[in-house]
Amino acid sequence: MTNTFDGSVPRYGVGGPDMPRNTRVPAQPDAPGDIWKTNLAADAADAADVNDDTLSGMEIPLYAISDAGNGNADDDMATALRPPHKRLWLRILLIVLAVLAVAAVAGFFTARWYYQDKAAPGVMFAGASVAGQNSEQLAATVKSAVENTKITVTDSQGNTVTASLKDLGVNVNQKQTVSALIAAKDGNPFVRINPFSKQNVKLAATTDKLALSQYLTGKLIPNDSQAIASTIAYDQTSQKFTVTVGRGGQAPVTDNVVKAIDQALDTPGTTRTASITYTQTDMPISEAAATTAADQANAGLGLSITINNGDATTYKIPAATIASWTVTTADPAKGTIAVSYNKQAISDYMNGELGNQLNQTKTNQVDLVDTSGNVIMTRTKGVNGVAIKDTATVADQVYSALSANRSATLTVASDVTKFDTEQQKVTWKIVVDRSKQTATVYNNDQVVQTFNVCTGKTGKHETTPGNYFIYLKYQVQDMRGTNDDGSQYLSKGVKWVSYFNGGQGFHTAGWNAAGIASGDPTGHGSHGCVNMNEADAKWIYDNCPDGTLVQVVGAQPTAPVR
């Protein structure tokens, strides 16, 4: 053992040739405690598993290393002597990786949210990126591209015409195109926000080949040489599809133009060129082909497509509406006219119009009851509240029925709210007794007044028996109607009118004083109203409010009763 000094405090070496390793040595009296000191040079031979920079010149308290009799002191010492800066860098690395992972996840969800209603990165239209554009911006982009798309058509004689897509019978669906741009790359959320994944979206459009042929014919072929195809169209006067017969002549061969249009739809916004030739034809579309198509379209107009709301209301699609959905696709090159139906137009109609026809506002029922609570009549019939929903499903059903040329009775899904029933006790009541030709007024079942009257003419215009209520009043009214001989009558300035059953009511009838006095509806009966003297009719007008019960009873007399 060698006694070494590195200052004023004595230290003891460990691991030399004269002392076993890991042997505890008492400290000097002035030492701060029991200390191990490891000399790397002395232990190099049997400490090959310990790094030089781990042990060199380091001192630790004895109590930090204890083998507890298990013989692992060397491993414990190696662990205790590991440099703290290595563990610090490992922790920093893990923290950095965790932060990056959190940022990546947050970035993914942020990007996914941001592009949910916009064109995704990598979506291409008209040869350029539209990433980040919302539906309004995309609509403007599509519109601009369509306006800048032209086709220059040249024939073998050097005649040239430059036309827009619309000129050539191309119908661009801007709404569908915008929807396709927003939905592009929507299958995989990781692919959708990846800017290196590209997808080109073309214009959503259809081409009317008859309109294309007619446009080029009109622009490039002299009038007296033009071939005209037979066509069909809906005639508002006859309310059916009719045929316009064509004629033979010269017609353009449009194959190259159709190819140019397809290329323009794929990448719009530029001017493309196409050449055409001509062919001589008897008639591009024959009268027979057009007649067959018209018959098919008219068969569709005859179908009965009825939709109900699952409660009390039914709506039949008008033939004129079906006509507006009917699409005729003519192909002069093939000599055909195909009849189909516009699915989008049907869907739009159902979404916009069906609610107007089938929704119901809830109306509570009002029953008139007597003093014992017995129902006399229903003053207001109850109506359930109905709000239709899922018009898309019924639109598909309508489209399927029309396409299959069959009638259909359909039910649209709806939410129904049941009406409540209220009871109103009758206070005022007028009993019109036809057999006595009187009108007796009751209030709380007590007779208030009885008047002489003359009811409707026996056998022709009798006042209708039943329970009613006063619902409409006029101080003065001009009355019009039809006489038995078919002529029209006009009674001007009729006073104190109280209607209770459609056009039947109480009113002054100065011209029928004799009929009222004698109670003679057979000889002096009215057209259904209850004729009264002016003072009596005014009394009812003034004293019997709207809602007064009117009961018409008794047999119709065949002679005067007074």
Secondary structure, DSSP 8 states (H G I E B T S, - for coil): --EEESSSSEEE-BS-TTS-TT------TTSSS-EEEB-HHHHTTT-TTS-HHHHTT-EEEGGG---TTSS-HHHHHHHHTS-HHHHHHHHHHHHHHHHHHHHHHHHHHHHHHHTTTB--TTEEETTEE-TT-BHHHHHHHHHHHHHT-EEEEEETT--EEEEETTTTTEEE-HHHHHHHHHHTT-S-HHHHT-TTS-EE----EEE-HHHHHHHHHHHHS-GGGB-B--EEEEETTTTEEEEE--B-EEEEE-HHHHHHHHHHHHS-SSEEEEEEEEEEES-SS-HHHHHHHHHHHHHHHT--EEEE-SSS-EEE--HHHHHHHEEEEEETTTTEEEEEE-HHHHHHHHHHHHHHHH-B--B-EEEEE-TTS-EEEEEE--B-EEEE--HHHHHHHHHHHHHTT--EEEE--EEEE---EEEEE--EEEEEETTTTEEEEEETTEEEEEEE-B-B-TTTS----EEEE--EEEEEEEEEEE-TTS-EEEEEEEEEEEEEETTEEEEE-GGGHHHHHHT-HHHH-BSSSEEE-HHHHHHHHHHS-TT-EEEEES---SS---
